[in-house]
Amino acid sequence: MADDKKFVDGMIVKRKPKAPDFVKCSLSFKCADFVTFMKANHKKGWLNVDLKMSKGGKLYAEVDTWEPEAKEGGDWGGDTPTAKPAPTDDRDYSDGDPDGSEVPF
């Protein structure tokens, strides 16, 4: 696995000190930057993001680039997959939402 990390543009992850324990973090989106980032980094209409904590204790968002290895015949690699794959969506979102229901921001 490569050590190339891709941090999410237009998204800020933070923990509010006075938030109750059941609120794990807050996400803030700078919509124009985030939409541009999503369009440039999605795979088949999905963008998987991991919320992580740095060694210094700061929360951050990183693109999850994990992909299963395919066996011959299209089966998942290995006997048991380690993670359930994201649902597939064959629509092309590179020029916006093709069915006309654009993201509201």
Protein Blocks (a to p, Z undefined) as FASTA:
>chain_A
ZZbdcddehiacdddfkbcfklmbdcdddfklmmmmmmmmggehiacddddddfkopacd
dddfbdcdddehhiaehjbdfbdcddddfbdfknopfkopacfZZ
